[in-house]
Amino acid sequence: MNKALAVKYNKEIPAPFIQAKGRGLIADRLLDIAIKYDIPVVKDDLLTETLYMMDPGEYIPEEVYDIVAQILVFIKETQDLI
C-alpha cells in the first residue's frame, strides 16, 4: 500500500517536522493536494518508511537530517531556477 508524508520546515523552527501522513487513499489525496498547489514531491521509499513511524507534529529524527537537508536544498535550488 502506498504511503505519503508532508514534511515542513522554515528557519523559525528548530527542525523539519511531519505535517501530515497517510496511506492508500489518504496518500493519494496528499499527492493530489501537492500537485494542485505546486508543492514539490520527492519519492524516497526508505525515507518514507523511516518517517512514517512518526506522528504528525513530531520533528524528524537527527538520523535523517542529512538526507532531508539534501532534499530541501534540491527543492530550493529547483524552485530558484523557475
C-alpha positions as a Markdown table, in Angstrom:
| # | Residue | x | y | z |
|---|---|---|---|---|
| 1 | Met | 0.0 | 0.0 | 0.0 |
| 2 | Asn | 1.4 | 3.4 | -0.9 |
| 3 | Lys | 2.3 | 5.9 | 1.8 |
| 4 | Ala | 2.9 | 9.6 | 1.7 |
| 5 | Leu | 4.3 | 12.2 | 4.1 |
| 6 | Ala | 4.2 | 16.0 | 4.1 |
| 7 | Val | 7.4 | 17.5 | 5.8 |
| 8 | Lys | 7.5 | 21.2 | 6.6 |
| 9 | Tyr | 10.4 | 23.4 | 7.5 |
| 10 | Asn | 11.3 | 27.0 | 7.8 |
| 11 | Lys | 14.1 | 28.9 | 9.6 |
| 12 | Glu | 11.9 | 29.8 | 12.5 |
| 13 | Ile | 11.6 | 26.3 | 13.8 |
| 14 | Pro | 14.3 | 24.0 | 15.2 |
| 15 | Ala | 13.9 | 21.2 | 12.6 |
| 16 | Pro | 11.7 | 19.9 | 9.9 |
| 17 | Phe | 8.6 | 18.1 | 11.1 |
| 18 | Ile | 5.9 | 15.8 | 9.9 |
| 19 | Gln | 3.0 | 17.9 | 8.8 |
| 20 | Ala | 0.7 | 15.1 | 7.6 |
| 21 | Lys | 0.9 | 11.4 | 6.6 |
| 22 | Gly | -1.4 | 8.8 | 5.1 |
| 23 | Arg | -1.6 | 5.6 | 3.2 |
| 24 | Gly | -3.8 | 4.3 | 0.5 |
| 25 | Leu | -6.5 | 6.9 | -0.5 |
| 26 | Ile | -5.2 | 9.4 | 2.0 |
| 27 | Ala | -1.7 | 9.2 | 0.4 |
| 28 | Asp | -3.3 | 9.7 | -3.0 |
| 29 | Arg | -5.1 | 12.8 | -1.6 |
| 30 | Leu | -1.9 | 14.2 | -0.2 |
| 31 | Leu | -0.2 | 13.8 | -3.6 |
| 32 | Asp | -3.2 | 15.4 | -5.3 |
| 33 | Ile | -3.0 | 18.4 | -3.0 |
| 34 | Ala | 0.7 | 18.7 | -3.6 |
| 35 | Ile | 0.3 | 18.7 | -7.3 |
| 36 | Lys | -2.6 | 21.1 | -7.2 |
| 37 | Tyr | -0.6 | 23.7 | -5.2 |
| 38 | Asp | 2.7 | 23.1 | -6.9 |
| 39 | Ile | 4.3 | 21.6 | -3.8 |
| 40 | Pro | 7.4 | 19.7 | -4.7 |
| 41 | Val | 7.1 | 15.9 | -4.4 |
| 42 | Val | 10.1 | 13.6 | -3.8 |
| 43 | Lys | 9.8 | 9.8 | -3.9 |
| 44 | Asp | 12.1 | 8.1 | -1.4 |
| 45 | Asp | 10.6 | 4.8 | -0.1 |
| 46 | Leu | 13.3 | 4.2 | 2.5 |
| 47 | Leu | 12.9 | 7.6 | 4.0 |
| 48 | Thr | 9.1 | 7.4 | 3.9 |
| 49 | Glu | 9.2 | 4.1 | 5.8 |
| 50 | Thr | 11.6 | 5.6 | 8.4 |
| 51 | Leu | 9.5 | 8.8 | 8.9 |
| 52 | Tyr | 6.1 | 7.0 | 8.6 |
| 53 | Met | 6.6 | 5.6 | 12.2 |
| 54 | Met | 6.4 | 9.2 | 13.5 |
| 55 | Asp | 3.2 | 11.2 | 14.3 |
| 56 | Pro | 2.3 | 14.5 | 12.6 |
| 57 | Gly | 3.8 | 17.3 | 14.6 |
| 58 | Glu | 6.9 | 15.4 | 15.5 |
| 59 | Tyr | 10.3 | 16.7 | 14.4 |
| 60 | Ile | 12.3 | 14.4 | 12.2 |
| 61 | Pro | 15.0 | 12.4 | 14.0 |
| 62 | Glu | 18.6 | 13.6 | 13.8 |
| 63 | Glu | 19.5 | 10.3 | 12.0 |
| 64 | Val | 17.8 | 11.6 | 8.8 |
| 65 | Tyr | 18.8 | 15.3 | 9.0 |
| 66 | Asp | 21.4 | 14.9 | 6.2 |
| 67 | Ile | 19.1 | 13.3 | 3.7 |
| 68 | Val | 16.2 | 15.6 | 4.4 |
| 69 | Ala | 18.5 | 18.6 | 4.2 |
| 70 | Gln | 19.8 | 17.4 | 0.8 |
| 71 | Ile | 16.2 | 17.1 | -0.4 |
| 72 | Leu | 15.2 | 20.5 | 0.9 |
| 73 | Val | 18.3 | 22.1 | -0.8 |
| 74 | Phe | 17.5 | 20.3 | -4.0 |
| 75 | Ile | 13.9 | 21.6 | -3.9 |
| 76 | Lys | 15.1 | 25.2 | -3.1 |
| 77 | Glu | 17.6 | 25.2 | -6.0 |
| 78 | Thr | 14.9 | 23.8 | -8.3 |
| 79 | Gln | 12.4 | 26.5 | -7.3 |
| 80 | Asp | 15.1 | 29.2 | -7.7 |
| 81 | Leu | 15.5 | 28.1 | -11.4 |
| 82 | Ile | 11.9 | 28.7 | -12.2 |
